Amino acid sequence: MNTVRFFSKSTMKPICRILLFSRNPPFINPNSQPHADPFRIIGSRRIIFNTHKVFRLPSLGFGQPMALTRPNNGFGTTPSRGAFVISRVASFSTTVETRVNENNFERIYVQGGGGVGVKPLVVERIDKDENIVGEDESRIEVNGGSDVNLGNSEGLCESVVAREESVVEKEAWELLREAVVTYCGSPVGTVAARDPSDNQMLNYDQVFIRDFVPSALAFLLKGEGEIVRNFLLHTLQLQSWEKTVDCYSPGQGLMPASFKVRIVPLDENKHEEVLDPDFGESAIGRVAPVDSGLWWIILLRAYGKLTGDYALQERVDVQTGLKMILNLCLTDGFDMFPSLLVTDGSCMIDRRMGIHGHPLEIQALFYSALRCSREMLAVNDGSQNLVRAINNRLSALSFHIREYYWVDMKKINEIYRYKTEEYSMDAINKFNIYPEQIPSWLMDWIPEDGGYMMGNLQPAHMDFRFFTLGNLWSIVSSLGTPKQNAAILNFIEAKWDDLVGHMPLKICYPALENEEWRIITGSDPKNTPWSYHNGGSWPTLLWQFTLACIKMGRFELAQNAVALAEKRLSGDRWPEYYDTRTGRFIGKQARYFQTWTITGFLASKMLLENPEKASLLFWEEDYELLEICVCALSKSGRKKCSRFAAKSQILV
């Protein structure tokens, strides 16, 4: 193991320590073979900048306790704005010790229980006024021995020793930088695609919020945060624009689906650059971009975690915009469920595909955005009610999805034996699901081991299709239980040929065909069976799959998928999506040089090489949320909590 330390030239105090990687398994089960060639974190790093806090990330081991520092929140504590990390473990106990200091911060220790544990990442913060780094020049001490003069380090050190980028990665970075959009001389985003052979760009020359997320992560992981900061602030300004569709204005807080930099001529030879947003009024089908605001919140948290620039979250305009999105999502309506009710085409699947109602993708992103907001929202007299609403919604939503969306062999057999037309507070078949809805393909397809979250749930309707993005974010955000999260990856591994095939990953499975396709899609010529949103393979899903695998300690699954994509993407000119049942053909209407295909690959490679940074982007189980139940606050004897009537346990 090598340790590299940075020293200030004048004070000789350590500036930072670099992580060196060993290509040994990071998570070892003594009863099984190690995973194939994953990375392991060795040693620790200490980063101290002039303008940033300090994070100490100890080495990973087995069966070690972990300490997390967390500031005060609406009902006691909230995740820290430092490195809030719990490394994936086989199992751990819930022994919790709380110590409160004079600054109202809590340090929580969770001792590893039976089974294999992994030493977590611990946060240590040092204020700026300690002035540990005061010089520009520094030197490196390698293994406590020879010194290497660095010259001007400018307060920045890499967390890993740089390796030689492959030819494919170099090409990807060149294409990404060519896709950057500037506004008034500053980078503000990346276009959706730069296909030189495309004569009809439609809206592919615009900057989409959801498309930019993997681009933002690639830049952040490379230490380039300016473009992400600019993007967050400029899209925030667009939020306040008046939005009108056929004389009707949607609610405040709606984020645009995309925007374009337009040049407006003034007098004589003068011109001006303006941002032209699209809130859905120009989109095909006039769909509302429900997921845009959710992605914006997720990216805001990621920016703070990866840069340490938490001042952006604390700005008044950012806090106001955050509250506007939350108020829009948490507005009371006629719905009886904690899940978010949306129209068809309101997310990545932005065409008619039968996902109206309560699609899993929206619920997983909604849950993630609420958890982000719970960390970032400033708690004061004006936000206490909002914080309380967030906590209650998180608790109710996690129970609802875990209990009613989960599908495995046992649950299908239970649905198969459902009685219908039950009128009772104690009804087992609460949504009046008819057993005949279970499709014949599912009975033969579901494996004995593993399971997944179904695509949608409404009264008398279950959509049993597997939607990849929603299931991956159920893992990343801990919307599912630890047991369910592990089962989802086991399911993907068992159905690798169907869900990954020749190109990762299927957006949904199976495809709608024949009469079902004609009725549900309206005979959409772009969403023909096994194409585009209807069972197409989307390489951009790779970074989300990688993040989920890192969280669960399944490095080998992510590495196999990345290697599979790396073999084809460059030669195929980075297409938007692939067609056919196994993803062998480039999509018939796919744009080449699709930016989020490029960045999905880049982000995946960088996440695998920087697992300690990846750990900043996902969440572990929050046991405080599981203890909250709004039913306990009611004085009415009519209410009866469904949690006690449920057969499954939300803690497993």
N, C-alpha and C positions, 0 to 999 in steps of 0.2 A: 504494500500500500504506500502511495506517495501522498505527502501533504505539502501544499504550496501556500506560503504565507506572504502577504503584502505588508510592508513596513513603511511608515512615514520617514522621510529622509532626515528630518530634523529631530523629531522626538523619539524615533525608533519604536513607536508603539504600533502594535499590529493593526493593519487596516482591514484585511480580510483573509480568510483562509479558503482555498479552492477545494472543491470536491473532486476526487479522482475516482473513476469507475472501474470496477472489476466485472468481468463478464461471467459472474457466477450467479446462481439463482438467488433472487432477493427474498423469496418466501419458500421455505423448505418444510415440507411435511415429512416427518420421519417415517411415515408409513407408505410413502409413495415416491416415485422417481421425480427428480427436479424437473422444472419446466425447461423447455428447450431454449438455451442461450439468452435468457433475459439479463437485464442489468441489475446490479446491486449497488446501493449507496454505501460508501465507505467513508469513515471519518466524519467531519462536520465542516460547516462553513460559517464564518462570521463576517457579515458585511456591514461596513460603517461608512456612510456617506455624509457629506456636509449638510445635506438638506433632508435626509431620510432617517427613519428610525432604524434600530438594529434588530436583526432577527438571527437568533442562534438556532441552527438546525443540527441536532446531534445525529450521530450515526444510527443506523437501524440494527436492532438486535432481536432477541427473542425473550418473551416473557417479562419485559421491562415496563415500569409504570410510565404514565404520561402526564404532563402538566399543560394545561391550557389556561391562558389568561383571558378573561372575558369581562367587558364592562357592563354596567347596569342597563337593564332593559325594562320593558313594560311589566313583566311579572317576575322580576328578580334578576335574571342574567340574560345576556345575549352574546352570540359568538363574537370573539375579538376581531378587531380590525387588523390585528397582526396576522401571523401565519397560523390560521386555525386549522390544524391538521390532526387527523387520527389515521395512522397507517392501517391498511387492511389487515385484519387478524382473523384467525380461524374462529375464535370465540373470545369474549371477555366478560368479566363480571360487571355488575353495576354498583360496586362499592364506591361511594363518592364522599370525599372529604372537602369541605369548603372552608376557606380562610379568607377573611375580608380585611383589607388594609385601610389606611386612612384615606386613600383615594377612591374608595368604593369599588375597587377592582377585586375580582375573585380569581383564585387559582384552584382549579379543580383537578384532582388526581383520580384517574381510573386505573385500578390495578388489574393487570392481565390475569384472566382466570385460567381454568383448565384448558388444555389444548396449546397450540402453538401461537405465541404472541409475537408482535413486531414492535420494537422500540419506536415510539412515536417521535414526531418533530415538536420541539419545545420552543416557545417564544420567549425571548428576552428583549425588552425594550430599553433603550437608553435615549434620553432626551438630547436635543440638538445642543443645548448649552453646555454639555460635557466636553464639546470641542475636542473630540479624540483625533479627528483628522484635520490638520490645518495646513498641510503642504500639498503641492501638486505633484511633486516627484516622489517616487517610491522605489522600493526594490523588492525582489522575491527571494525568500529563503526556501530552498527545496530540501525536504527531509532534515531540517535543522542544520544543513551543511552549507554548500556553496550558495553564493548570492548572485542574482541576475538583476542588473539595473533595468528598470522599465521606462525610465524617463517620465514623461507626462502621462499619468494614468487618468487624469480628469475625474477622479472620484468614482470610477466605474471598474468593476472586475467581473469577469464571467464566472458563472457557477460551475462550469465544467470545462475541462480542457478541450479546446476545439479540435475536431477531427477533420479530415479531408472530406469535403462534400462530394457526393457522387455527381456524375455528369447530368443525371436526371434532376437532381436537386438544384444544381447550378442553373439549368434551363428553367426550372420552375421559378426560381427567384428572379431571373431576368424577365420572365413573362409577368410575374406579379408586379414588379416595379413599372413595367410598361402600362399596366392597367390602372395605375394610380391617377386619381382625379384631383386637380388642384382648383382652389377657389381663392381669388385675390392673392395668388402666390403661395398659398399654404396647402398641403395635402389634406383632403377631407374624406377620402374613401377610395374605393375601387369599383370600376364598372363591372357589370355582371358577366360580360364576355367581350372578347376582342377578336372576332372571327373575320379575317380579311376576305373570305369568300362569301360572306353573308351580305346580300344586297338589301335586305329588309331587316334592319336592326330591331324594329319594334321598340320595346323598352329595355333591350339588353345593353344599351349604352348608358343606362342609369345606375345609380348607386342604391342598392337595396339594403335595408337594415339587416334582414336575416342572412343575405348573401355575404355581407361584410364581416359577420362574426368570425368565421374561420380566418379571414384575412387579418382581422384585428389580432387574433391569437398568435398568428405567425409573426406579425410585427412585434407584439409584446414579448414573445418568447425570444426574439432576437435582440431585445433591448431597445426597440424603436417605438416609443410611446406617443410621439407628437401627433401622428396621423389619427390615432385612436382618440386622443383627447379632443382634437379638432372635430372629429366625426360626432362624438357625444354632444358637444356643445352646439354645433350647427343644427343637428337634428332636433335638439331641444328647442332651439329658436323656432323651428318649423312647426313644432307642436302647437304653438299659440296662434297659428294662422287660421283664418276663418275658412271652414270647409263646407261646401255646399254641393249637394247632388239633387238636381231637380227641385230646387227651392227648399230643400230640407238640409239642416245642418246637424251632423252627428254630435255626440256629447264631447265636452271638453276633455282633453287628455289623450285623444287619439293620436298615435304616432303615424307618420306617413309610411307607406309601403316602400317608397323610393323617392329619390330626388335627382334632378339633373341640373348641371351648371349651364346656364344659357347666357349668351352674349346679347345684350340689348343695345341697339344703336342709339346714341344721343345726337346732339347737333354736330354737324360737320364730320370730322374724322374721329370723334370721340365715341367711346362705347363703355358699357358697364356690365360686369358679371353679376348675375342674380341666381339664386337657388330656386328652382321650380319643383315643388313637391307634388307627389301623387298620393292622395289619401284613399284611392280606390275609385275615384270618379272617372279615371281614364283606363282603369284596368279592365281586362276581358271579363265580362260578367259583372263588373261593378262590385267586386267583393271587398268587404272591409278587412283591412290588415290587422286582425286581432292580435296576432303573434308579434307584431313589430314592437309594441310597447314592452312586451314581456322579454324579448331579446335585448332591448335597450337596457333594461334593468340588470339583466344577467351580465351584459358586457360592462356596465358601469362597475359592478362588483369586481369582475375579473381585472379591469384596469387598475383598480386600487390594490388588489392583491399582488399583481405582478410588477407594479411600479413603485408601490409605497406612497403614491400621491393620493392620500386620502383627503387632502384639502379640496379636491374637485367634488367629492361627494358632499362636503359640508357647505358648499356654496348655496346661497339663498335660492338662486334660480334653479339649481339642480334639485334641491329639496322640494321646491314648489312643483317642478315637473314630475318628480317621483310621486308626490302626493296626488297629483292630477290623474296619473295612470292608475294608481291604486283605487282612488275614488270611483273611477270609471268601471273598474273590474269588480269592486265590492258593492256596487249600488244594488239596493234591494229590488227584487222583481217578483214575478209570479212563480219562479222555479222553486221546487220542493227539495232540491238537492244542492250540496255544497259545490258541485262541479260547475264549470263555467259554460253557459249555454251560448252557442254560436251558430252561424249559418254555414252552409256548405262552402268549401273553398277559402276558408279564412286563415289558412296557415301555409306550410310548405306545399301541401296539396291544394293549389289555388284554382282548381277547376272542379266541376261537378263529379264527385266520386262517392256520394252517399255517406259523407262523414258529418252531416249536419246533426246538431244536438249537443252531445257531450263527448267529442272525440278525445281519445287518450292523449294525442300530441299536445293539444291545448291544455289539458289538465296537468300534464307533467311540466310544461313550461310555466303555467300559472303557479304551480306549487313551488317551482324553483325561484320564480320572481318574488313570491311572497317571502321565501326564506332569505333571499338577497335583501329585500326591503327591511326585514326584521333586523338585519345587521347594520344597515346604512342609515335608516331613518333616525333623525335627531329626536330624542324623547324629551318633550316639554309639555306644558299645559295644553298647547294647541294640537298636539299629536297623540295624546293619550288614548282618545277614543279610537283613532285609526290603528294604533298599536294593538289595542285590545281586539279590534275586529280582525286584524291579521292573525293574531294568535288563535282565536276561535276558529277562523276559516282553515288555517293550517291543520289544526287538530281534526276537524270534521272531514276535511278533504282526504287526509291520509287514511282515516278509517274507511271512508266510502270507497276509495279506489282499492285498498288492500282487500276489503271484504267482498266487494261485488264485481270488480273487474278481473279478478284472478281466475285463470283457467289452467287446470291440469287434469290428469286422468280422473282423479277422485272427484273434482268439481263437475266435470262433464257427466260422470255417472250420477251425481246428485241431481243435476238439472234434468237428466234423462228420466228420473223418477219423480219429478215435480208434480204436485197437485196444483190445479189451476182454480181461478175464481175464488181465492181465499179473501174473506172480508174479516180482518182481525188485526189487532195490534201485535199479535204474536205470529203473524203469517210468516212462513218460511220462504215462500215464493213471493217476495215483496213486490216485484215488478211484473207479476203475472206473465211470466215467460212460458210459452208453450214448448214442450219438449220437441215438437216437430221442427222447431227452428234450428236444431242442431244439424249442421250440414253433413252429408255423408262423407265428404273428403276429410273432415276433422276427425271422425272416429278412427279412420285408418292412419291419419297423419300424426296425431298427438303421441309422443313417446311415453314410455312408462316413467322415465325419469326426466324431470324438468317441467317447466310451464311458462306461461307468459300472461301479460295483461291484454285482455281483449280490446278491440278497437273502439267500441262505443257501447253505451248502455242507456236505454230509455225505457219508458213503460211499454211492455210487451215487445221489446226489441233488444236483441243482443247481436252485435257485429263481431263475429268470431275471427275475422281476419287479423293477421299479425302485422302490426304497423311498427316498423323498426325504430323510428325516431322517438316515439312515445315510450317504448320499452327501454331504450337506452337512457333516456332522461329520467325514467323511474329509478334506474340504478344510480345515476350520477347524483340525483337530488335526494336519494333515500326515500322516495315516495313509496317504494315497495319495502317490505321487511327485509332484513339481512338474508333470511332464508329464501324469499322470493327472488331477490336480486341475484343470488348465486344460481338459482334454478333457471333464470332467464338466460344466463350465459351458457349453462349446461344445455338448454334447449337449442340455442343457436349452434352450439358445437355439434349436437346430435343431428341437426337439420342443415348442416353446412352446405351440402350440395344444392339445397333449395334456396337458402337465404344468402349465400355467398357465391357459390358456383364459380364461374370464370372471372367475375368482377364483383367486389363488395360495393354496396350491399343492397338487397331488395328494399324498395321503399315500402312495399306491403306484399303480403302473400296470403292466398293465391290471387291471381288476376280474375277480374269479372269477365265472363265469357258469354257468348250467345245471347239468349233472351235477357239474362241478368244484366249484361253489358248494355243492351239497348234501352232497358227500362231505367237503370240507375244513372248511367252517364248521359242519357239522351242521345245515344249513338255518336259519341264524341270521336271524331276521326283521329285526334291526337292521342287519346287514351284508349287505343285498341288493346286487346289482350296482350300482356307481357311487354307493354311499351309505356314510356313516360311515367305518369303516376299510377298506372294500372299494372303494377307488377314489374316496372322497370328497375334497373340496377343503377344506383346513384353513388359514385365514388366520394361525393362530399360527405356522406354519412360516416366515412372512415374515421374522422377525427373524434366523433362522438363515441364510436365503438371503441376506439383506442382509450379514451378517457374512462369509459366504463370498465374496460378490462384492467387498466392500471389500478383502479379503485378496488377491484375484487381480487387483485393479485394474479390475474390470468394473462400475463405478459405474452405467452406463446400464442394465444389466439390473435392478439393484435398484431404481433410480428408476422404471422402467417398471412393475415389479410393485407398488411402493408406491402409485403413482398409480392403478393399476387398482383396488387395494383401497380406496383413499380415496374413490373415486367411489360405492361401494356400501355399505360397512360401516355407516355411520351411518344411512342410510335403511333398511337391512335390520335395524336394531336389534342389531348386533354379534353375529350368530349363531355358534354353535360350529363348524359346518361347512356345506358346500354339497353338493348332490347333482347328479346327471347327469354325463354324460361330459365336459362342458366347464365344469361348476360354475355353471350358470345359476340353479338353484333353491336356495332355502334348504333345508337338510336337513330331512327329514320329521319327525325326532325331535330336531332341534337345539334346545338351550336358547338363549334370547335373552340378551343382555348377558353373554356368556361373558367372564370376566376375561382369560384368556390370548389371546383374540382382540383385546381392547382393547389389552393391553400388547404384544402382538406388533407391532401397528401403531405404537404410541408408541415402542417401542425401535428399530424400523426407522428412523423419522424422525430420532431423536436420534443414532443411529449414523452415518447419512449426513451429519449436520451436524457430527459430532465424530469424524472418521476417526482422529485421533490417540488417542482413547480406545478406539475399536474395535480399534486395533492392539494394545492391551493384552490383548485377550481371545482372540486366536488364536496359534497356534504356527507357526514356520517349521521347515524340515527340520533335524533334529539328526544331524549326521554322525557324532558319537561313537556314537550308538545303532546306526548301520548297521555299525560296525566290530566290534560285539560279537557273538559267536556261541558259545553254550554248548557246541557240539560240539567246539570247540578245547580245552575244559577236560577232555575225556574221554580217558582212557588206553586205552580199549578200541578194538581194531582193528575191531570189528564196526560201530561207528557210522560212517556216511558222510553228510556234510553235504549236504542237498538243494540248498543254495544253489549249489554248484558244478555240480550237474546241471541246474539250471534254465536255461532258454533266455533269459529276459528279465533285464534288469539292474535291481537295486533302486535304483540311483542316478539313473535317468533320470526 
